[in-house]
């Protein structure tokens, strides 16, 4: 997947009824990450995508992305 003009990413995600996981590797920098949750709900998939973008921004030395107002968040 192209993140921007100069960066591509290899990623994969998956879920079970009780958990969700995402892995990503940034090709240019070699950084990567894994996000594991112990719950899974279709309404939270967008929030996890924003979380992943924020982590990627931090790995690239940038400010994390702002969370759009229309994404529901649950604090635990």
N, CA, C and O atoms as a printed pandas DataFrame, in Angstrom:
     atom_number atom_name residue_name chain_id  residue_number  x_coord  y_coord  z_coord
0              1         N          UNK        A               1    0.851   -1.175    0.000
1              2        CA          UNK        A               1    0.000    0.000    0.000
2              3         C          UNK        A               1    0.890    1.229    0.000
3              4         O          UNK        A               1    1.901    1.251    0.702
4              5         N          UNK        A               2    0.540    2.254   -0.772
5              6        CA          UNK        A               2    1.267    3.516   -0.756
6              7         C          UNK        A               2    0.712    4.399    0.345
7              8         O          UNK        A               2   -0.471    4.740    0.344
8              9         N          UNK        A               3    1.581    4.770    1.295
9             10        CA          UNK        A               3    1.178    5.696    2.351
10            11         C          UNK        A               3    1.206    7.113    1.803
11            12         O          UNK        A               3    0.284    7.897    2.028
12            13         N          UNK        A               4    2.274    7.432    1.082
13            14        CA          UNK        A               4    2.425    8.709    0.392
14            15         C          UNK        A               4    3.330    8.457   -0.803
15            16         O          UNK        A               4    3.597    7.306   -1.145
16            17         N          UNK        A               5    3.806    9.524   -1.442
17            18        CA          UNK        A               5    4.597    9.363   -2.660
18            19         C          UNK        A               5    5.917    8.632   -2.425
19            20         O          UNK        A               5    6.428    7.976   -3.333
20            21         N          UNK        A               6    6.476    8.736   -1.213
21            22        CA          UNK        A               6    7.805    8.180   -0.981
22            23         C          UNK        A               6    7.816    6.948   -0.072
23            24         O          UNK        A               6    8.891    6.412    0.200
24            25         N          UNK        A               7    6.682    6.491    0.398
25            26        CA          UNK        A               7    6.661    5.381    1.361
26            27         C          UNK        A               7    5.598    4.354    0.992
27            28         O          UNK        A               7    4.462    4.699    0.669
28            29         N          UNK        A               8    5.988    3.100    1.047
29            30        CA          UNK        A               8    5.033    2.008    0.866
30            31         C          UNK        A               8    5.041    1.149    2.124
31            32         O          UNK        A               8    5.978    1.194    2.922
32            33         N          UNK        A               9    3.991    0.379    2.282
33            34        CA          UNK        A               9    3.820   -0.405    3.493
34            35         C          UNK        A               9    3.279   -1.785    3.134
35            36         O          UNK        A               9    2.388   -1.919    2.294
36            37         N          UNK        A              10    3.827   -2.797    3.778
37            38        CA          UNK        A              10    3.273   -4.146    3.714
38            39         C          UNK        A              10    2.455   -4.327    4.986
39            40         O          UNK        A              10    2.938   -4.021    6.076
40            41         N          UNK        A              11    1.238   -4.814    4.866
41            42        CA          UNK        A              11    0.393   -4.955    6.054
42            43         C          UNK        A              11   -0.554   -6.143    5.895
43            44         O          UNK        A              11   -0.799   -6.638    4.795
44            45         N          UNK        A              12   -1.063   -6.567    7.020
45            46        CA          UNK        A              12   -2.081   -7.617    7.042
46            47         C          UNK        A              12   -2.876   -7.467    8.330
47            48         O          UNK        A              12   -2.326   -7.123    9.376
48            49         N          UNK        A              13   -4.151   -7.726    8.244
49            50        CA          UNK        A              13   -4.989   -7.680    9.443
50            51         C          UNK        A              13   -5.894   -8.903    9.461
51            52         O          UNK        A              13   -6.140   -9.540    8.436
52            53         N          UNK        A              14   -6.376   -9.205   10.643
53            54        CA          UNK        A              14   -7.277  -10.336   10.787
54            55         C          UNK        A              14   -8.009  -10.253   12.105
55            56         O          UNK        A              14   -7.630   -9.501   13.003
56            57         N          UNK        A              15   -9.063  -11.038   12.205
57            58        CA          UNK        A              15   -9.833  -10.991   13.444
58            59         C          UNK        A              15  -10.544  -12.315   13.678
59            60         O          UNK        A              15  -10.740  -13.124   12.772
60            61         N          UNK        A              16  -10.916  -12.492   14.925
61            62        CA          UNK        A              16  -11.791  -13.569   15.357
62            63         C          UNK        A              16  -12.964  -12.878   16.044
63            64         O          UNK        A              16  -12.938  -11.654   16.180
64            65         N          UNK        A              17  -13.974  -13.592   16.475
65            66        CA          UNK        A              17  -15.070  -12.921   17.178
66            67         C          UNK        A              17  -14.621  -12.178   18.439
67            68         O          UNK        A              17  -15.301  -11.251   18.880
68            69         N          UNK        A              18  -13.486  -12.570   19.024
69            70        CA          UNK        A              18  -13.050  -11.983   20.292
70            71         C          UNK        A              18  -11.777  -11.154   20.214
71            72         O          UNK        A              18  -11.380  -10.588   21.233
72            73         N          UNK        A              19  -11.113  -11.049   19.064
73            74        CA          UNK        A              19   -9.832  -10.351   19.002
74            75         C          UNK        A              19   -9.575   -9.815   17.599
75            76         O          UNK        A              19  -10.196  -10.242   16.625
76            77         N          UNK        A              20   -8.649   -8.873   17.524
77            78        CA          UNK        A              20   -8.252   -8.305   16.236
78            79         C          UNK        A              20   -6.748   -8.069   16.270
79            80         O          UNK        A              20   -6.188   -7.752   17.319
80            81         N          UNK        A              21   -6.094   -8.225   15.118
81            82        CA          UNK        A              21   -4.657   -8.005   15.019
82            83         C          UNK        A              21   -4.331   -7.325   13.694
83            84         O          UNK        A              21   -4.973   -7.584   12.676
84            85         N          UNK        A              22   -3.330   -6.459   13.719
85            86        CA          UNK        A              22   -2.809   -5.832   12.513
86            87         C          UNK        A              22   -1.297   -5.805   12.619
87            88         O          UNK        A              22   -0.745   -5.530   13.684
88            89         N          UNK        A              23   -0.630   -6.091   11.512
89            90        CA          UNK        A              23    0.818   -5.989   11.439
90            91         C          UNK        A              23    1.147   -5.118   10.237
91            92         O          UNK        A              23    0.467   -5.179    9.213
92            93         N          UNK        A              24    2.192   -4.307   10.363
93            94        CA          UNK        A              24    2.618   -3.487    9.238
94            95         C          UNK        A              24    4.130   -3.311    9.263
95            96         O          UNK        A              24    4.749   -3.289   10.326
96            97         N          UNK        A              25    4.712   -3.186    8.075
97            98        CA          UNK        A              25    6.143   -2.937    7.923
98            99         C          UNK        A              25    6.294   -1.817    6.902
99           100         O          UNK        A              25    5.757   -1.894    5.797
100          101         N          UNK        A              26    7.026   -0.780    7.281
101          102        CA          UNK        A              26    7.314    0.326    6.377
102          103         C          UNK        A              26    8.566   -0.035    5.583
103          104         O          UNK        A              26    9.641   -0.205    6.160
104          105         N          UNK        A              27    8.431   -0.152    4.269
105          106        CA          UNK        A              27    9.526   -0.641    3.433
106          107         C          UNK        A              27   10.761    0.243    3.493
107          108         O          UNK        A              27   11.874   -0.265    3.626
108          109         N          UNK        A              28   10.588    1.544    3.398
109          110        CA          UNK        A              28   11.722    2.466    3.306
110          111         C          UNK        A              28   12.529    2.508    4.600
111          112         O          UNK        A              28   13.755    2.411    4.566
112          113         N          UNK        A              29   11.862    2.648    5.726
113          114        CA          UNK        A              29   12.565    2.806    7.005
114          115         C          UNK        A              29   12.872    1.473    7.683
115          116         O          UNK        A              29   13.777    1.393    8.513
116          117         N          UNK        A              30   12.126    0.434    7.336
117          118        CA          UNK        A              30   12.305   -0.853    7.991
118          119         C          UNK        A              30   11.567   -0.974    9.319
119          120         O          UNK        A              30   11.586   -2.034    9.944
120          121         N          UNK        A              31   10.919    0.099    9.752
121          122        CA          UNK        A              31   10.130    0.054   10.988
122          123         C          UNK        A              31    8.863   -0.751   10.755
123          124         O          UNK        A              31    8.390   -0.872    9.624
124          125         N          UNK        A              32    8.330   -1.288   11.810
125          126        CA          UNK        A              32    7.081   -2.020   11.722
126          127         C          UNK        A              32    6.395   -2.042   13.067
127          128         O          UNK        A              32    6.944   -1.579   14.067
128          129         N          UNK        A              33    5.211   -2.574   13.084
129          130        CA          UNK        A              33    4.469   -2.647   14.329
130          131         C          UNK        A              33    3.372   -3.683   14.261
131          132         O          UNK        A              33    2.977   -4.144   13.190
132          133         N          UNK        A              34    2.893   -4.035   15.440
133          134        CA          UNK        A              34    1.786   -4.973   15.577
134          135         C          UNK        A              34    0.792   -4.368   16.555
135          136         O          UNK        A              34    1.175   -3.902   17.628
136          137         N          UNK        A              35   -0.470   -4.375   16.191
137          138        CA          UNK        A              35   -1.539   -3.919   17.076
138          139         C          UNK        A              35   -2.401   -5.136   17.394
139          140         O          UNK        A              35   -2.946   -5.775   16.494
140          141         N          UNK        A              36   -2.518   -5.445   18.671
141          142        CA          UNK        A              36   -3.333   -6.575   19.124
142          143         C          UNK        A              36   -4.411   -6.056   20.060
143          144         O          UNK        A              36   -4.125   -5.255   20.950
144          145         N          UNK        A              37   -5.635   -6.497   19.872
145          146        CA          UNK        A              37   -6.714   -6.129   20.781
146          147         C          UNK        A              37   -7.390   -7.400   21.278
147          148         O          UNK        A              37   -7.398   -8.425   20.596
148          149         N          UNK        A              38   -7.947   -7.316   22.459
149          150        CA          UNK        A              38   -8.645   -8.480   23.005
150          151         C          UNK        A              38  -10.153   -8.331   22.866
151          152         O          UNK        A              38  -10.922   -8.890   23.648
152          153         N          UNK        A              39  -10.564   -7.568   21.859
153          154        CA          UNK        A              39  -11.977   -7.461   21.503
154          155         C          UNK        A              39  -12.065   -7.105   20.035
155          156         O          UNK        A              39  -11.079   -6.664   19.445
156          157         N          UNK        A              40  -13.210   -7.286   19.448
157          158        CA          UNK        A              40  -13.388   -7.005   18.032
158          159         C          UNK        A              40  -14.815   -6.534   17.799
159          160         O          UNK        A              40  -15.776   -7.185   18.210
160          161         N          UNK        A              41  -14.935   -5.403   17.136
161          162        CA          UNK        A              41  -16.242   -4.878   16.762
162          163         C          UNK        A              41  -16.073   -4.074   15.479
163          164         O          UNK        A              41  -15.122   -3.304   15.350
164          165         N          UNK        A              42  -16.976   -4.245   14.545
165          166        CA          UNK        A              42  -16.862   -3.598   13.243
166          167         C          UNK        A              42  -16.775   -2.072   13.364
167          168         O          UNK        A              42  -16.121   -1.432   12.540
168          169         N          UNK        A              43  -17.413   -1.488   14.363
169          170        CA          UNK        A              43  -17.378   -0.036   14.517
170          171         C          UNK        A              43  -16.027    0.472   15.009
171          172         O          UNK        A              43  -15.772    1.675   14.956
172          173         N          UNK        A              44  -15.163   -0.408   15.482
173          174        CA          UNK        A              44  -13.846    0.005   15.978
174          175         C          UNK        A              44  -12.748   -0.121   14.930
175          176         O          UNK        A              44  -11.624    0.321   15.167
176          177         N          UNK        A              45  -13.050   -0.716   13.770
177          178        CA          UNK        A              45  -12.029   -0.904   12.747
178          179         C          UNK        A              45  -11.455    0.421   12.265
179          180         O          UNK        A              45  -10.246    0.526   12.060
180          181         N          UNK        A              46  -12.293    1.431   12.082
181          182        CA          UNK        A              46  -11.814    2.736   11.630
182          183         C          UNK        A              46  -10.913    3.373   12.674
183          184         O          UNK        A              46   -9.900    3.980   12.328
184          185         N          UNK        A              47  -11.266    3.243   13.944
185          186        CA          UNK        A              47  -10.433    3.809   15.012
186          187         C          UNK        A              47   -9.061    3.136   15.038
187          188         O          UNK        A              47   -8.058    3.809   15.275
188          189         N          UNK        A              48   -8.997    1.832   14.800
189          190        CA          UNK        A              48   -7.708    1.148   14.759
190          191         C          UNK        A              48   -6.879    1.604   13.568
191          192         O          UNK        A              48   -5.653    1.672   13.655
192          193         N          UNK        A              49   -7.532    1.913   12.463
193          194        CA          UNK        A              49   -6.825    2.444   11.300
194          195         C          UNK        A              49   -6.192    3.795   11.621
195          196         O          UNK        A              49   -5.056    4.063   11.230
196          197         N          UNK        A              50   -6.930    4.643   12.334
197          198        CA          UNK        A              50   -6.394    5.944   12.745
198          199         C          UNK        A              50   -5.241    5.743   13.727
199          200         O          UNK        A              50   -4.239    6.454   13.655
200          201         N          UNK        A              51   -5.373    4.788   14.638
201          202        CA          UNK        A              51   -4.293    4.478   15.575
202          203         C          UNK        A              51   -3.036    4.065   14.818
203          204         O          UNK        A              51   -1.938    4.524   15.131
204          205         N          UNK        A              52   -3.201    3.193   13.818
205          206        CA          UNK        A              52   -2.060    2.741   13.019
206          207         C          UNK        A              52   -1.408    3.914   12.302
207          208         O          UNK        A              52   -0.181    4.004   12.266
208          209         N          UNK        A              53   -2.203    4.816   11.728
209          210        CA          UNK        A              53   -1.646    5.999   11.054
210          211         C          UNK        A              53   -0.880    6.876   12.036
211          212         O          UNK        A              53    0.161    7.432   11.688
212          213         N          UNK        A              54   -1.387    7.002   13.259
213          214        CA          UNK        A              54   -0.692    7.782   14.276
214          215         C          UNK        A              54    0.645    7.164   14.645
215          216         O          UNK        A              54    1.638    7.875   14.796
216          217         N          UNK        A              55    0.678    5.845   14.792
217          218        CA          UNK        A              55    1.929    5.149   15.100
218          219         C          UNK        A              55    2.929    5.338   13.967
219          220         O          UNK        A              55    4.110    5.583   14.213
220          221         N          UNK        A              56    2.462    5.226   12.727
221          222        CA          UNK        A              56    3.339    5.414   11.570
222          223         C          UNK        A              56    3.890    6.837   11.547
223          224         O          UNK        A              56    5.067    7.037   11.248
224          225         N          UNK        A              57    3.062    7.816   11.857
225          226        CA          UNK        A              57    3.539    9.201   11.911
226          227         C          UNK        A              57    4.654    9.350   12.938
227          228         O          UNK        A              57    5.672    9.983   12.658
228          229         N          UNK        A              58    4.474    8.778   14.115
229          230        CA          UNK        A              58    5.499    8.853   15.164
230          231         C          UNK        A              58    6.786    8.159   14.707
231          232         O          UNK        A              58    7.877    8.688   14.919
232          233         N          UNK        A              59    6.671    6.985   14.085
233          234        CA          UNK        A              59    7.855    6.275   13.596
234          235         C          UNK        A              59    8.606    7.083   12.547
235          236         O          UNK        A              59    9.825    6.966   12.425
236          237         N          UNK        A              60    7.880    7.903   11.787
237          238        CA          UNK        A              60    8.493    8.746   10.760
238          239         C          UNK        A              60    8.940   10.096   11.305
239          240         O          UNK        A              60    9.352   10.965   10.536
240          241         N          UNK        A              61    8.865   10.286   12.628
241          242        CA          UNK        A              61    9.305   11.537   13.231
242          243         C          UNK        A              61    8.330   12.681   13.061
243          244         O          UNK        A              61    8.714   13.845   13.170
244          245         N          UNK        A              62    7.077   12.369   12.796
245          246        CA          UNK        A              62    6.047   13.380   12.584
246          247         C          UNK        A              62    5.090   13.398   13.768
247          248         O          UNK        A              62    5.127   12.521   14.630
248          249         N          UNK        A              63    4.235   14.410   13.792
249          250        CA          UNK        A              63    3.185   14.481   14.805
250          251         C          UNK        A              63    2.110   13.449   14.478
251          252         O          UNK        A              63    1.815   13.226   13.304
252          253         N          UNK        A              64    1.521   12.816   15.487
253          254        CA          UNK        A              64    0.429   11.872   15.222
254          255         C          UNK        A              64   -0.756   12.574   14.561
255          256         O          UNK        A              64   -0.988   13.764   14.773
256          257         N          UNK        A              65   -1.483   11.831   13.777
257          258        CA          UNK        A              65   -2.660   12.385   13.117
258          259         C          UNK        A              65   -3.746   12.646   14.152
259          260         O          UNK        A              65   -3.838   11.943   15.159
260          261         N          UNK        A              66   -4.564   13.655   13.898
261          262        CA          UNK        A              66   -5.702   13.933   14.773
262          263         C          UNK        A              66   -6.807   12.920   14.507
263          264         O          UNK        A              66   -6.991   12.468   13.377
264          265         N          UNK        A              67   -7.525   12.577   15.537
265          266        CA          UNK        A              67   -8.651   11.657   15.404
266          267         C          UNK        A              67   -9.839   12.435   14.852
267          268         O          UNK        A              67  -10.261   13.417   15.462
268          269         N          UNK        A              68  -10.392   12.016   13.705
269          270        CA          UNK        A              68  -11.575   12.702   13.181
270          271         C          UNK        A              68  -12.727   12.662   14.184
271          272         O          UNK        A              68  -12.892   11.682   14.911
272          273         N          UNK        A              69  -13.506   13.712   14.215
273          274        CA          UNK        A              69  -14.602   13.835   15.184
274          275         C          UNK        A              69  -15.690   12.781   14.994
275          276         O          UNK        A              69  -16.408   12.456   15.940
276          277         N          UNK        A              70  -15.820   12.239   13.772
277          278        CA          UNK        A              70  -16.908   11.297   13.502
278          279         C          UNK        A              70  -16.552    9.846   13.831
279          280         O          UNK        A              70  -17.342    8.946   13.543
280          281         N          UNK        A              71  -15.386    9.599   14.425
281          282        CA          UNK        A              71  -14.991    8.238   14.780
282          283         C          UNK        A              71  -15.283    7.998   16.255
283          284         O          UNK        A              71  -14.741    8.694   17.113
284          285         N          UNK        A              72  -16.132    7.022   16.558
285          286        CA          UNK        A              72  -16.425    6.741   17.971
286          287         C          UNK        A              72  -15.227    6.088   18.652
287          288         O          UNK        A              72  -14.596    5.193   18.091
288          289         N          UNK        A              73  -14.920    6.539   19.855
289          290        CA          UNK        A              73  -13.812    5.986   20.630
290          291         C          UNK        A              73  -14.332    5.430   21.940
291          292         O          UNK        A              73  -15.274    5.965   22.526
292          293         N          UNK        A              74  -13.718    4.364   22.390
293          294        CA          UNK        A              74  -14.052    3.772   23.675
294          295         C          UNK        A              74  -12.783    3.699   24.501
295          296         O          UNK        A              74  -11.807    3.072   24.088
296          297         N          UNK        A              75  -12.786    4.328   25.653
297          298        CA          UNK        A              75  -11.637    4.229   26.543
298          299         C          UNK        A              75  -11.866    3.092   27.518
299          300         O          UNK        A              75  -12.965    2.916   28.045
300          301         N          UNK        A              76  -10.810    2.318   27.753
301          302        CA          UNK        A              76  -10.910    1.235   28.724
302          303         C          UNK        A              76   -9.809    1.368   29.746
303          304         O          UNK        A              76   -9.712    0.549   30.660
